[in-house]
């Protein structure tokens, strides 16, 4: 989990656009980030399995 300082630093406007850091809104993780949901892969899976994300269901075939 990201520290408060890391989260605050990533919220500031970067000097260059390539330095932008996107973080999960639940845990602050920056790796494995899904832009469409603004979540990391771990939080996405937890919420999807609970059924909290509308339109997402586990694949089975």
C-alpha distance matrix in Angstrom:
0.0 3.8 6.6 9.5 11.6 9.9 9.9 13.5 14.6 13.9 15.9 18.8 21.6 21.7 25.0 25.3 24.3 23.0 20.2 18.6 14.9 14.0 10.6 10.0 11.2 9.5 5.8 6.1 6.1 9.5 11.1 13.1 13.5 16.6 18.5 20.8 18.3 15.6 13.1 11.2 13.4 11.6 11.6 15.1 16.4 15.5 17.2 20.0 20.8 21.1 23.3 21.4 21.8 25.5 27.4 25.0 26.2 25.7 28.3 31.2 34.5
3.8 0.0 3.8 6.6 8.1 6.1 6.5 10.0 10.9 10.5 12.7 15.4 18.2 18.3 21.6 22.2 21.4 20.3 17.3 15.8 12.3 12.1 9.1 9.7 10.8 10.3 6.9 5.1 6.1 8.4 11.0 13.7 13.6 16.8 18.0 20.7 18.6 15.4 13.6 12.2 15.1 14.1 13.8 16.9 18.8 18.2 19.4 22.1 23.5 23.7 25.5 23.3 23.3 26.9 28.8 26.6 28.3 28.1 30.6 33.7 36.9
6.6 3.8 0.0 3.8 5.4 5.3 6.4 8.7 10.0 11.0 12.7 14.9 18.2 18.6 21.6 22.9 22.6 21.9 18.5 17.3 14.2 14.5 11.8 12.6 12.9 12.5 9.6 8.0 9.8 11.8 14.6 17.4 17.1 20.2 21.0 23.7 21.5 18.1 16.8 15.8 18.7 17.6 17.0 20.2 22.2 21.2 22.2 25.3 26.6 26.4 28.2 25.8 26.1 29.6 31.8 29.8 31.6 31.5 34.1 37.2 40.5
9.5 6.6 3.8 0.0 3.8 5.5 5.2 6.1 8.6 10.0 10.8 12.8 16.4 17.4 20.6 22.3 22.1 22.0 18.6 17.0 14.4 14.6 12.2 13.1 12.4 12.6 10.6 8.9 11.7 13.4 16.7 19.4 18.3 21.1 21.3 23.8 21.6 18.1 17.4 17.2 20.5 19.6 18.4 21.4 23.7 22.6 23.0 26.2 27.8 27.2 28.8 26.0 26.2 29.6 32.0 30.5 32.5 32.9 35.6 38.9 42.2
11.6 8.1 5.4 3.8 0.0 3.8 5.5 5.1 6.1 8.7 10.0 11.0 14.6 15.1 17.9 19.8 20.2 20.1 16.4 15.5 13.4 14.6 12.9 14.8 14.7 15.5 13.4 10.8 13.0 13.7 17.1 20.2 19.2 22.2 22.1 25.0 23.3 19.6 19.2 18.9 22.2 21.7 20.9 23.6 26.1 25.4 25.9 28.9 30.6 30.3 31.8 29.0 28.9 32.2 34.3 32.8 35.0 35.3 37.8 41.1 44.2
9.9 6.1 5.3 5.5 3.8 0.0 3.8 5.5 5.1 6.3 8.8 10.3 13.4 13.4 16.4 17.6 17.7 17.1 13.6 12.6 10.0 11.4 9.9 12.2 12.9 14.0 11.6 8.5 9.9 10.1 13.4 16.7 15.8 18.9 19.0 22.1 20.7 17.0 16.5 15.8 19.1 19.0 18.6 21.0 23.6 23.3 23.9 26.6 28.5 28.6 29.9 27.3 26.8 30.1 31.9 30.3 32.4 32.6 34.9 38.2 41.2
9.9 6.5 6.4 5.2 5.5 3.8 0.0 3.8 5.5 5.2 6.4 9.1 12.3 13.2 16.7 17.8 17.2 17.2 14.0 12.0 9.4 9.6 7.8 9.7 9.6 11.2 9.7 6.5 9.1 9.6 13.4 16.0 14.4 17.1 16.8 19.6 17.9 14.2 14.1 14.2 17.8 17.8 16.6 18.9 21.8 21.4 21.5 24.2 26.3 26.2 27.2 24.3 23.9 27.1 29.1 27.7 30.1 30.6 33.1 36.5 39.6
13.5 10.0 8.7 6.1 5.1 5.5 3.8 0.0 3.8 5.5 5.2 6.8 10.5 11.9 15.1 17.1 17.0 17.6 14.3 12.5 10.9 11.8 10.7 12.9 12.2 14.1 13.1 10.2 12.9 13.0 16.7 19.4 17.5 19.9 19.1 21.8 20.4 16.6 17.2 17.6 21.3 21.5 20.1 22.2 25.3 24.8 24.6 27.4 29.6 29.2 30.1 27.0 26.5 29.5 31.6 30.6 33.2 33.9 36.4 39.9 43.0
14.6 10.9 10.0 8.6 6.1 5.1 5.5 3.8 0.0 3.8 5.5 5.5 8.7 9.1 12.0 13.9 14.3 14.7 11.1 10.2 9.0 11.1 11.0 14.0 14.2 16.4 15.0 11.5 13.2 12.4 15.9 18.9 17.3 20.0 19.1 22.2 21.3 17.5 18.1 18.2 21.8 22.3 21.5 23.4 26.4 26.4 26.4 28.9 31.2 31.2 32.0 29.1 28.3 31.2 33.0 31.8 34.4 34.9 37.1 40.6 43.5
13.9 10.5 11.0 10.0 8.7 6.3 5.2 5.5 3.8 0.0 3.8 5.5 7.8 8.1 11.7 12.6 12.1 12.3 9.1 7.2 5.6 7.3 7.8 11.1 11.7 14.4 13.3 9.6 11.0 9.6 13.2 15.9 13.9 16.4 15.3 18.5 17.8 14.0 15.0 15.2 18.8 19.8 18.9 20.4 23.6 23.9 23.8 26.0 28.5 28.8 29.3 26.4 25.2 28.1 29.7 28.5 31.2 31.8 33.8 37.4 40.2
15.9 12.7 12.7 10.8 10.0 8.8 6.4 5.2 5.5 3.8 0.0 3.8 6.5 8.6 12.2 13.6 12.8 14.0 11.3 8.7 8.0 8.6 9.0 11.7 11.2 14.3 14.2 10.9 13.1 12.2 15.9 18.0 15.4 17.2 15.6 18.2 17.5 13.8 15.4 16.5 20.2 21.2 19.7 21.0 24.4 24.5 23.8 26.1 28.9 28.7 28.9 25.8 24.6 27.2 29.1 28.3 31.3 32.3 34.5 38.2 41.1
18.8 15.4 14.9 12.8 11.0 10.3 9.1 6.8 5.5 5.5 3.8 0.0 3.8 6.1 9.3 11.5 11.6 13.3 10.6 8.9 9.5 11.2 12.4 15.4 15.0 18.1 17.8 14.4 16.3 14.9 18.4 20.8 18.4 20.2 18.3 21.1 20.8 17.2 18.9 19.8 23.5 24.7 23.4 24.6 28.0 28.3 27.6 29.8 32.6 32.5 32.7 29.5 28.2 30.7 32.4 31.8 34.8 35.8 37.9 41.6 44.3
21.6 18.2 18.2 16.4 14.6 13.4 12.3 10.5 8.7 7.8 6.5 3.8 0.0 3.8 6.7 8.6 8.6 11.1 9.1 7.7 9.7 11.6 13.8 17.0 16.9 20.3 20.2 16.8 18.2 16.2 19.3 21.5 18.9 20.3 18.0 20.7 21.1 17.7 20.0 21.0 24.5 26.2 25.0 25.8 29.2 29.9 29.1 30.9 34.0 34.0 33.9 30.8 29.1 31.2 32.6 32.2 35.4 36.5 38.2 42.0 44.5
21.7 18.3 18.6 17.4 15.1 13.4 13.2 11.9 9.1 8.1 8.6 6.1 3.8 0.0 3.8 5.4 6.3 8.2 6.0 6.0 8.7 11.6 14.2 17.7 18.5 21.7 21.1 17.4 18.1 15.5 18.3 20.7 18.6 20.4 18.3 21.5 22.1 18.8 20.7 21.2 24.4 26.3 25.7 26.4 29.7 30.7 30.2 31.8 34.8 35.3 35.2 32.4 30.5 32.8 33.9 33.1 36.1 36.9 38.4 42.1 44.5
25.0 21.6 21.6 20.6 17.9 16.4 16.7 15.1 12.0 11.7 12.2 9.3 6.7 3.8 0.0 3.8 6.8 8.8 7.4 8.9 12.0 15.0 17.8 21.4 22.3 25.5 24.8 21.0 21.5 18.7 21.2 23.6 21.7 23.5 21.4 24.5 25.5 22.3 24.3 24.6 27.7 29.7 29.3 29.9 33.1 34.3 33.8 35.3 38.3 38.9 38.8 36.0 34.1 36.2 37.1 36.4 39.4 40.2 41.5 45.1 47.4
25.3 22.2 22.9 22.3 19.8 17.6 17.8 17.1 13.9 12.6 13.6 11.5 8.6 5.4 3.8 0.0 3.8 5.5 5.7 7.6 11.2 14.1 17.3 20.9 22.3 25.5 24.9 21.2 21.1 17.9 19.8 22.0 20.2 21.7 19.5 22.7 24.2 21.2 23.3 23.5 26.3 28.6 28.5 28.7 31.8 33.4 33.0 34.1 37.2 38.1 37.8 35.3 33.0 34.9 35.5 34.8 37.7 38.4 39.4 43.0 45.0
24.3 21.4 22.6 22.1 20.2 17.7 17.2 17.0 14.3 12.1 12.8 11.6 8.6 6.3 6.8 3.8 0.0 3.8 5.4 5.7 9.5 11.7 15.2 18.6 20.1 23.5 23.2 19.6 19.5 16.2 17.9 19.6 17.4 18.5 16.1 19.2 20.9 18.2 20.5 20.9 23.6 26.2 26.0 25.8 29.0 30.8 30.2 31.1 34.3 35.2 34.7 32.3 29.8 31.5 32.0 31.3 34.4 35.1 36.1 39.7 41.7
23.0 20.3 21.9 22.0 20.1 17.1 17.2 17.6 14.7 12.3 14.0 13.3 11.1 8.2 8.8 5.5 3.8 0.0 3.8 5.5 8.5 11.1 14.6 18.0 20.1 23.2 22.4 18.9 18.0 14.4 15.5 17.3 15.8 17.3 15.6 18.9 20.6 18.0 19.8 19.5 21.9 24.6 24.8 24.7 27.6 29.6 29.4 30.1 33.2 34.5 34.2 32.0 29.5 31.5 31.7 30.7 33.4 33.8 34.5 38.1 40.0
20.2 17.3 18.5 18.6 16.4 13.6 14.0 14.3 11.1 9.1 11.3 10.6 9.1 6.0 7.4 5.7 5.4 3.8 0.0 3.8 6.3 9.7 12.7 16.4 18.3 21.2 20.1 16.4 15.8 12.5 14.3 16.7 15.3 17.4 16.0 19.6 20.6 17.5 18.9 18.5 21.2 23.4 23.6 24.1 27.0 28.5 28.5 29.7 32.5 33.6 33.7 31.4 29.3 31.6 32.2 31.0 33.6 34.0 35.1 38.6 40.8
18.6 15.8 17.3 17.0 15.5 12.6 12.0 12.5 10.2 7.2 8.7 8.9 7.7 6.0 8.9 7.6 5.7 5.5 3.8 0.0 3.8 6.5 9.8 13.4 15.0 18.2 17.6 14.0 13.9 10.7 13.0 15.0 12.9 14.7 12.9 16.4 17.2 14.0 15.8 15.9 18.9 21.2 20.9 21.2 24.4 25.8 25.5 26.7 29.7 30.6 30.5 28.0 25.9 28.2 28.9 27.9 30.8 31.3 32.7 36.3 38.6
14.9 12.3 14.2 14.4 13.4 10.0 9.4 10.9 9.0 5.6 8.0 9.5 9.7 8.7 12.0 11.2 9.5 8.5 6.3 3.8 0.0 3.8 6.4 10.1 12.2 15.0 14.0 10.4 10.1 7.0 9.7 12.0 10.1 12.5 11.5 15.1 15.3 11.9 12.9 12.7 15.8 17.7 17.5 18.2 21.3 22.5 22.5 23.9 26.7 27.6 27.8 25.4 23.6 26.2 27.1 25.8 28.4 28.8 30.3 33.9 36.4
14.0 12.1 14.5 14.6 14.6 11.4 9.6 11.8 11.1 7.3 8.6 11.2 11.6 11.6 15.0 14.1 11.7 11.1 9.7 6.5 3.8 0.0 3.8 7.0 9.1 12.1 11.9 8.8 8.6 6.0 8.7 10.1 7.3 9.3 8.2 11.7 11.6 8.1 9.4 9.7 13.0 15.1 14.5 14.9 18.1 19.4 19.0 20.4 23.3 24.1 24.1 21.7 19.8 22.4 23.4 22.1 24.9 25.5 27.2 30.8 33.4
10.6 9.1 11.8 12.2 12.9 9.9 7.8 10.7 11.0 7.8 9.0 12.4 13.8 14.2 17.8 17.3 15.2 14.6 12.7 9.8 6.4 3.8 0.0 3.8 6.2 8.7 8.1 5.1 5.4 4.5 7.9 9.3 6.8 9.3 9.3 12.3 11.1 7.4 7.4 7.5 11.2 12.4 11.6 12.7 15.9 16.6 16.5 18.4 21.0 21.5 22.0 19.5 18.2 21.2 22.6 21.1 23.5 24.0 26.1 29.7 32.6
10.0 9.7 12.6 13.1 14.8 12.2 9.7 12.9 14.0 11.1 11.7 15.4 17.0 17.7 21.4 20.9 18.6 18.0 16.4 13.4 10.1 7.0 3.8 0.0 3.8 5.5 5.7 4.7 5.3 6.5 8.8 9.1 6.6 8.3 9.2 11.3 9.0 5.7 4.4 5.2 9.0 9.7 8.1 9.5 12.7 13.0 12.8 14.9 17.5 17.8 18.4 15.9 14.9 18.1 19.8 18.1 20.5 21.1 23.5 27.0 30.1
11.2 10.8 12.9 12.4 14.7 12.9 9.6 12.2 14.2 11.7 11.2 15.0 16.9 18.5 22.3 22.3 20.1 20.1 18.3 15.0 12.2 9.1 6.2 3.8 0.0 3.8 6.0 5.8 8.3 9.9 12.5 12.8 10.1 11.0 11.1 12.4 9.6 6.6 6.3 8.4 11.9 12.0 9.4 10.9 14.2 13.8 12.7 15.4 18.0 17.5 18.0 14.9 14.3 17.5 19.8 18.6 21.2 22.3 25.1 28.6 31.8
9.5 10.3 12.5 12.6 15.5 14.0 11.2 14.1 16.4 14.4 14.3 18.1 20.3 21.7 25.5 25.5 23.5 23.2 21.2 18.2 15.0 12.1 8.7 5.5 3.8 0.0 3.8 6.1 8.3 11.1 13.2 13.3 11.4 12.5 13.5 14.5 11.2 9.0 7.1 8.4 11.3 10.2 7.3 9.8 12.5 11.2 10.7 13.9 15.8 15.1 16.3 13.5 13.7 17.3 19.7 18.2 20.3 21.1 24.1 27.4 30.8
5.8 6.9 9.6 10.6 13.4 11.6 9.7 13.1 15.0 13.3 14.2 17.8 20.2 21.1 24.8 24.9 23.2 22.4 20.1 17.6 14.0 11.9 8.1 5.7 6.0 3.8 0.0 3.8 5.6 9.1 11.2 12.0 11.1 13.2 14.7 16.4 13.5 10.9 8.5 8.1 10.9 9.5 7.8 11.0 13.2 12.1 12.7 15.7 17.2 17.0 18.7 16.4 16.6 20.3 22.4 20.4 22.1 22.3 25.2 28.4 31.8
6.1 5.1 8.0 8.9 10.8 8.5 6.5 10.2 11.5 9.6 10.9 14.4 16.8 17.4 21.0 21.2 19.6 18.9 16.4 14.0 10.4 8.8 5.1 4.7 5.8 6.1 3.8 0.0 3.8 6.4 9.4 11.2 9.9 12.5 13.5 15.9 13.6 10.3 8.8 8.3 11.7 11.3 10.2 12.8 15.4 15.0 15.5 18.2 20.1 20.2 21.4 19.0 18.6 22.1 24.0 22.1 24.2 24.4 27.0 30.3 33.5
6.1 6.1 9.8 11.7 13.0 9.9 9.1 12.9 13.2 11.0 13.1 16.3 18.2 18.1 21.5 21.1 19.5 18.0 15.8 13.9 10.1 8.6 5.4 5.3 8.3 8.3 5.6 3.8 0.0 3.8 5.9 7.9 7.6 10.9 12.6 15.3 13.5 10.5 8.4 6.3 9.3 9.3 9.4 11.7 13.9 14.3 15.4 17.5 19.3 20.1 21.4 19.5 18.8 22.3 23.7 21.4 23.1 22.9 25.1 28.3 31.4
9.5 8.4 11.8 13.4 13.7 10.1 9.6 13.0 12.4 9.6 12.2 14.9 16.2 15.5 18.7 17.9 16.2 14.4 12.5 10.7 7.0 6.0 4.5 6.5 9.9 11.1 9.1 6.4 3.8 0.0 3.8 6.6 6.1 9.8 11.0 14.3 13.4 10.3 9.1 7.2 10.1 11.3 11.9 13.2 15.6 16.7 17.6 19.1 21.3 22.5 23.4 21.5 20.1 23.3 24.3 22.1 24.1 23.9 25.7 29.0 31.8
11.1 11.0 14.6 16.7 17.1 13.4 13.4 16.7 15.9 13.2 15.9 18.4 19.3 18.3 21.2 19.8 17.9 15.5 14.3 13.0 9.7 8.7 7.9 8.8 12.5 13.2 11.2 9.4 5.9 3.8 0.0 3.8 5.5 9.2 11.4 14.5 13.9 11.7 9.9 6.9 8.4 10.1 11.8 12.7 14.4 16.2 17.5 18.4 20.4 22.1 23.1 21.8 20.3 23.4 23.8 21.3 22.9 22.2 23.5 26.7 29.3
13.1 13.7 17.4 19.4 20.2 16.7 16.0 19.4 18.9 15.9 18.0 20.8 21.5 20.7 23.6 22.0 19.6 17.3 16.7 15.0 12.0 10.1 9.3 9.1 12.8 13.3 12.0 11.2 7.9 6.6 3.8 0.0 3.8 6.6 9.7 12.2 11.7 10.5 8.4 5.3 5.4 8.1 10.1 10.0 11.5 13.9 15.2 15.5 17.5 19.7 20.3 19.4 17.6 20.5 20.6 17.9 19.4 18.6 19.8 23.1 25.6
13.5 13.6 17.1 18.3 19.2 15.8 14.4 17.5 17.3 13.9 15.4 18.4 18.9 18.6 21.7 20.2 17.4 15.8 15.3 12.9 10.1 7.3 6.8 6.6 10.1 11.4 11.1 9.9 7.6 6.1 5.5 3.8 0.0 3.8 6.2 9.1 8.6 6.9 5.7 4.2 6.2 9.2 9.6 9.2 11.8 14.0 14.3 14.9 17.5 19.1 19.3 17.8 15.7 18.5 18.9 16.8 18.9 18.9 20.4 23.9 26.5
16.6 16.8 20.2 21.1 22.2 18.9 17.1 19.9 20.0 16.4 17.2 20.2 20.3 20.4 23.5 21.7 18.5 17.3 17.4 14.7 12.5 9.3 9.3 8.3 11.0 12.5 13.2 12.5 10.9 9.8 9.2 6.6 3.8 0.0 3.8 5.6 5.8 5.7 5.5 5.9 6.8 10.2 10.1 8.2 11.1 13.6 13.1 13.0 16.2 17.8 17.3 15.9 13.3 15.6 15.6 13.7 16.2 16.7 18.0 21.7 24.2
18.5 18.0 21.0 21.3 22.1 19.0 16.8 19.1 19.1 15.3 15.6 18.3 18.0 18.3 21.4 19.5 16.1 15.6 16.0 12.9 11.5 8.2 9.3 9.2 11.1 13.5 14.7 13.5 12.6 11.0 11.4 9.7 6.2 3.8 0.0 3.8 5.5 4.9 7.1 8.7 10.4 13.6 12.8 11.0 14.3 16.5 15.3 15.4 18.9 20.1 19.1 17.2 14.3 16.1 16.2 15.2 18.3 19.3 20.6 24.4 26.7
20.8 20.7 23.7 23.8 25.0 22.1 19.6 21.8 22.2 18.5 18.2 21.1 20.7 21.5 24.5 22.7 19.2 18.9 19.6 16.4 15.1 11.7 12.3 11.3 12.4 14.5 16.4 15.9 15.3 14.3 14.5 12.2 9.1 5.6 3.8 0.0 3.8 5.9 8.1 10.5 11.5 14.5 13.2 10.6 13.8 16.0 14.2 13.7 17.4 18.4 16.8 15.1 11.7 12.9 12.9 12.4 15.7 17.3 18.6 22.4 24.8
18.3 18.6 21.5 21.6 23.3 20.7 17.9 20.4 21.3 17.8 17.5 20.8 21.1 22.1 25.5 24.2 20.9 20.6 20.6 17.2 15.3 11.6 11.1 9.0 9.6 11.2 13.5 13.6 13.5 13.4 13.9 11.7 8.6 5.8 5.5 3.8 0.0 3.8 5.3 8.5 9.8 12.0 10.1 7.8 11.3 12.8 10.8 11.0 14.7 15.3 14.0 11.9 9.0 11.0 11.9 11.1 14.4 16.1 18.1 21.8 24.6
15.6 15.4 18.1 18.1 19.6 17.0 14.2 16.6 17.5 14.0 13.8 17.2 17.7 18.8 22.3 21.2 18.2 18.0 17.5 14.0 11.9 8.1 7.4 5.7 6.6 9.0 10.9 10.3 10.5 10.3 11.7 10.5 6.9 5.7 4.9 5.9 3.8 0.0 3.8 7.1 9.7 11.8 9.8 8.9 12.6 13.8 12.3 13.4 16.8 17.2 16.6 14.1 11.9 14.4 15.6 14.7 17.7 19.0 21.1 24.9 27.7
13.1 13.6 16.8 17.4 19.2 16.5 14.1 17.2 18.1 15.0 15.4 18.9 20.0 20.7 24.3 23.3 20.5 19.8 18.9 15.8 12.9 9.4 7.4 4.4 6.3 7.1 8.5 8.8 8.4 9.1 9.9 8.4 5.7 5.5 7.1 8.1 5.3 3.8 0.0 3.8 6.5 8.0 6.1 5.8 9.4 10.5 9.7 11.1 14.1 14.8 14.9 12.7 11.1 14.3 15.6 13.8 16.2 17.0 19.3 22.9 26.0
11.2 12.2 15.8 17.2 18.9 15.8 14.2 17.6 18.2 15.2 16.5 19.8 21.0 21.2 24.6 23.5 20.9 19.5 18.5 15.9 12.7 9.7 7.5 5.2 8.4 8.4 8.1 8.3 6.3 7.2 6.9 5.3 4.2 5.9 8.7 10.5 8.5 7.1 3.8 0.0 3.8 5.5 5.5 6.0 8.7 10.1 10.8 12.0 14.3 15.6 16.3 14.9 13.5 16.8 17.7 15.2 17.0 17.0 19.1 22.5 25.5
13.4 15.1 18.7 20.5 22.2 19.1 17.8 21.3 21.8 18.8 20.2 23.5 24.5 24.4 27.7 26.3 23.6 21.9 21.2 18.9 15.8 13.0 11.2 9.0 11.9 11.3 10.9 11.7 9.3 10.1 8.4 5.4 6.2 6.8 10.4 11.5 9.8 9.7 6.5 3.8 0.0 3.8 5.7 5.0 6.2 8.7 10.0 10.3 12.1 14.3 15.1 14.5 13.1 16.3 16.6 13.6 14.7 14.0 15.9 19.1 22.1
11.6 14.1 17.6 19.6 21.7 19.0 17.8 21.5 22.3 19.8 21.2 24.7 26.2 26.3 29.7 28.6 26.2 24.6 23.4 21.2 17.7 15.1 12.4 9.7 12.0 10.2 9.5 11.3 9.3 11.3 10.1 8.1 9.2 10.2 13.6 14.5 12.0 11.8 8.0 5.5 3.8 0.0 3.8 5.4 5.3 6.4 8.8 9.9 10.8 12.6 14.3 13.9 13.5 17.0 17.8 14.7 15.3 14.3 16.7 19.6 22.9
11.6 13.8 17.0 18.4 20.9 18.6 16.6 20.1 21.5 18.9 19.7 23.4 25.0 25.7 29.3 28.5 26.0 24.8 23.6 20.9 17.5 14.5 11.6 8.1 9.4 7.3 7.8 10.2 9.4 11.9 11.8 10.1 9.6 10.1 12.8 13.2 10.1 9.8 6.1 5.5 5.7 3.8 0.0 3.8 5.4 5.1 6.1 8.4 9.9 10.7 12.2 10.9 10.8 14.6 16.1 13.4 14.6 14.6 17.5 20.6 24.1
15.1 16.9 20.2 21.4 23.6 21.0 18.9 22.2 23.4 20.4 21.0 24.6 25.8 26.4 29.9 28.7 25.8 24.7 24.1 21.2 18.2 14.9 12.7 9.5 10.9 9.8 11.0 12.8 11.7 13.2 12.7 10.0 9.2 8.2 11.0 10.6 7.8 8.9 5.8 6.0 5.0 5.4 3.8 0.0 3.8 5.5 5.3 5.9 8.5 10.0 10.4 9.5 8.3 11.8 12.7 10.0 11.5 11.7 14.4 17.8 21.2
16.4 18.8 22.2 23.7 26.1 23.6 21.8 25.3 26.4 23.6 24.4 28.0 29.2 29.7 33.1 31.8 29.0 27.6 27.0 24.4 21.3 18.1 15.9 12.7 14.2 12.5 13.2 15.4 13.9 15.6 14.4 11.5 11.8 11.1 14.3 13.8 11.3 12.6 9.4 8.7 6.2 5.3 5.4 3.8 0.0 3.8 5.5 5.0 6.0 8.5 9.7 10.2 9.7 12.9 13.4 10.0 10.1 9.4 12.2 15.2 18.7
15.5 18.2 21.2 22.6 25.4 23.3 21.4 24.8 26.4 23.9 24.5 28.3 29.9 30.7 34.3 33.4 30.8 29.6 28.5 25.8 22.5 19.4 16.6 13.0 13.8 11.2 12.1 15.0 14.3 16.7 16.2 13.9 14.0 13.6 16.5 16.0 12.8 13.8 10.5 10.1 8.7 6.4 5.1 5.5 3.8 0.0 3.8 5.5 5.4 6.4 8.7 8.8 9.7 13.2 14.6 11.7 11.7 11.4 14.7 17.4 21.0
17.2 19.4 22.2 23.0 25.9 23.9 21.5 24.6 26.4 23.8 23.8 27.6 29.1 30.2 33.8 33.0 30.2 29.4 28.5 25.5 22.5 19.0 16.5 12.8 12.7 10.7 12.7 15.5 15.4 17.6 17.5 15.2 14.3 13.1 15.3 14.2 10.8 12.3 9.7 10.8 10.0 8.8 6.1 5.3 5.5 3.8 0.0 3.8 5.5 5.1 6.2 5.2 6.2 9.8 11.8 9.5 10.4 11.3 14.9 17.8 21.4
20.0 22.1 25.3 26.2 28.9 26.6 24.2 27.4 28.9 26.0 26.1 29.8 30.9 31.8 35.3 34.1 31.1 30.1 29.7 26.7 23.9 20.4 18.4 14.9 15.4 13.9 15.7 18.2 17.5 19.1 18.4 15.5 14.9 13.0 15.4 13.7 11.0 13.4 11.1 12.0 10.3 9.9 8.4 5.9 5.0 5.5 3.8 0.0 3.8 5.4 5.0 5.9 5.5 8.3 9.2 6.2 6.7 7.6 11.2 14.2 17.7
20.8 23.5 26.6 27.8 30.6 28.5 26.3 29.6 31.2 28.5 28.9 32.6 34.0 34.8 38.3 37.2 34.3 33.2 32.5 29.7 26.7 23.3 21.0 17.5 18.0 15.8 17.2 20.1 19.3 21.3 20.4 17.5 17.5 16.2 18.9 17.4 14.7 16.8 14.1 14.3 12.1 10.8 9.9 8.5 6.0 5.4 5.5 3.8 0.0 3.8 5.4 7.7 8.7 11.1 11.8 8.8 7.6 7.3 11.0 13.2 17.0
21.1 23.7 26.4 27.2 30.3 28.6 26.2 29.2 31.2 28.8 28.7 32.5 34.0 35.3 38.9 38.1 35.2 34.5 33.6 30.6 27.6 24.1 21.5 17.8 17.5 15.1 17.0 20.2 20.1 22.5 22.1 19.7 19.1 17.8 20.1 18.4 15.3 17.2 14.8 15.6 14.3 12.6 10.7 10.0 8.5 6.4 5.1 5.4 3.8 0.0 3.8 5.6 8.1 10.5 12.3 10.3 9.7 10.5 14.2 16.3 20.0
23.3 25.5 28.2 28.8 31.8 29.9 27.2 30.1 32.0 29.3 28.9 32.7 33.9 35.2 38.8 37.8 34.7 34.2 33.7 30.5 27.8 24.1 22.0 18.4 18.0 16.3 18.7 21.4 21.4 23.4 23.1 20.3 19.3 17.3 19.1 16.8 14.0 16.6 14.9 16.3 15.1 14.3 12.2 10.4 9.7 8.7 6.2 5.0 5.4 3.8 0.0 3.8 5.6 7.0 8.8 7.5 7.4 9.5 13.1 15.4 19.0
21.4 23.3 25.8 26.0 29.0 27.3 24.3 27.0 29.1 26.4 25.8 29.5 30.8 32.4 36.0 35.3 32.3 32.0 31.4 28.0 25.4 21.7 19.5 15.9 14.9 13.5 16.4 19.0 19.5 21.5 21.8 19.4 17.8 15.9 17.2 15.1 11.9 14.1 12.7 14.9 14.5 13.9 10.9 9.5 10.2 8.8 5.2 5.9 7.7 5.6 3.8 0.0 3.8 6.3 9.3 8.7 10.1 12.4 15.9 18.7 22.2
21.8 23.3 26.1 26.2 28.9 26.8 23.9 26.5 28.3 25.2 24.6 28.2 29.1 30.5 34.1 33.0 29.8 29.5 29.3 25.9 23.6 19.8 18.2 14.9 14.3 13.7 16.6 18.6 18.8 20.1 20.3 17.6 15.7 13.3 14.3 11.7 9.0 11.9 11.1 13.5 13.1 13.5 10.8 8.3 9.7 9.7 6.2 5.5 8.7 8.1 5.6 3.8 0.0 3.8 6.5 6.0 8.6 11.3 14.4 17.6 20.8
25.5 26.9 29.6 29.6 32.2 30.1 27.1 29.5 31.2 28.1 27.2 30.7 31.2 32.8 36.2 34.9 31.5 31.5 31.6 28.2 26.2 22.4 21.2 18.1 17.5 17.3 20.3 22.1 22.3 23.3 23.4 20.5 18.5 15.6 16.1 12.9 11.0 14.4 14.3 16.8 16.3 17.0 14.6 11.8 12.9 13.2 9.8 8.3 11.1 10.5 7.0 6.3 3.8 0.0 3.8 5.6 8.4 11.9 14.5 17.5 20.3
27.4 28.8 31.8 32.0 34.3 31.9 29.1 31.6 33.0 29.7 29.1 32.4 32.6 33.9 37.1 35.5 32.0 31.7 32.2 28.9 27.1 23.4 22.6 19.8 19.8 19.7 22.4 24.0 23.7 24.3 23.8 20.6 18.9 15.6 16.2 12.9 11.9 15.6 15.6 17.7 16.6 17.8 16.1 12.7 13.4 14.6 11.8 9.2 11.8 12.3 8.8 9.3 6.5 3.8 0.0 3.8 6.6 10.3 12.0 15.0 17.4
25.0 26.6 29.8 30.5 32.8 30.3 27.7 30.6 31.8 28.5 28.3 31.8 32.2 33.1 36.4 34.8 31.3 30.7 31.0 27.9 25.8 22.1 21.1 18.1 18.6 18.2 20.4 22.1 21.4 22.1 21.3 17.9 16.8 13.7 15.2 12.4 11.1 14.7 13.8 15.2 13.6 14.7 13.4 10.0 10.0 11.7 9.5 6.2 8.8 10.3 7.5 8.7 6.0 5.6 3.8 0.0 3.8 6.9 9.1 12.4 15.3
26.2 28.3 31.6 32.5 35.0 32.4 30.1 33.2 34.4 31.2 31.3 34.8 35.4 36.1 39.4 37.7 34.4 33.4 33.6 30.8 28.4 24.9 23.5 20.5 21.2 20.3 22.1 24.2 23.1 24.1 22.9 19.4 18.9 16.2 18.3 15.7 14.4 17.7 16.2 17.0 14.7 15.3 14.6 11.5 10.1 11.7 10.4 6.7 7.6 9.7 7.4 10.1 8.6 8.4 6.6 3.8 0.0 3.8 6.3 9.1 12.3
25.7 28.1 31.5 32.9 35.3 32.6 30.6 33.9 34.9 31.8 32.3 35.8 36.5 36.9 40.2 38.4 35.1 33.8 34.0 31.3 28.8 25.5 24.0 21.1 22.3 21.1 22.3 24.4 22.9 23.9 22.2 18.6 18.9 16.7 19.3 17.3 16.1 19.0 17.0 17.0 14.0 14.3 14.6 11.7 9.4 11.4 11.3 7.6 7.3 10.5 9.5 12.4 11.3 11.9 10.3 6.9 3.8 0.0 3.8 6.5 10.1
28.3 30.6 34.1 35.6 37.8 34.9 33.1 36.4 37.1 33.8 34.5 37.9 38.2 38.4 41.5 39.4 36.1 34.5 35.1 32.7 30.3 27.2 26.1 23.5 25.1 24.1 25.2 27.0 25.1 25.7 23.5 19.8 20.4 18.0 20.6 18.6 18.1 21.1 19.3 19.1 15.9 16.7 17.5 14.4 12.2 14.7 14.9 11.2 11.0 14.2 13.1 15.9 14.4 14.5 12.0 9.1 6.3 3.8 0.0 3.8 6.8
31.2 33.7 37.2 38.9 41.1 38.2 36.5 39.9 40.6 37.4 38.2 41.6 42.0 42.1 45.1 43.0 39.7 38.1 38.6 36.3 33.9 30.8 29.7 27.0 28.6 27.4 28.4 30.3 28.3 29.0 26.7 23.1 23.9 21.7 24.4 22.4 21.8 24.9 22.9 22.5 19.1 19.6 20.6 17.8 15.2 17.4 17.8 14.2 13.2 16.3 15.4 18.7 17.6 17.5 15.0 12.4 9.1 6.5 3.8 0.0 3.8
34.5 36.9 40.5 42.2 44.2 41.2 39.6 43.0 43.5 40.2 41.1 44.3 44.5 44.5 47.4 45.0 41.7 40.0 40.8 38.6 36.4 33.4 32.6 30.1 31.8 30.8 31.8 33.5 31.4 31.8 29.3 25.6 26.5 24.2 26.7 24.8 24.6 27.7 26.0 25.5 22.1 22.9 24.1 21.2 18.7 21.0 21.4 17.7 17.0 20.0 19.0 22.2 20.8 20.3 17.4 15.3 12.3 10.1 6.8 3.8 0.0
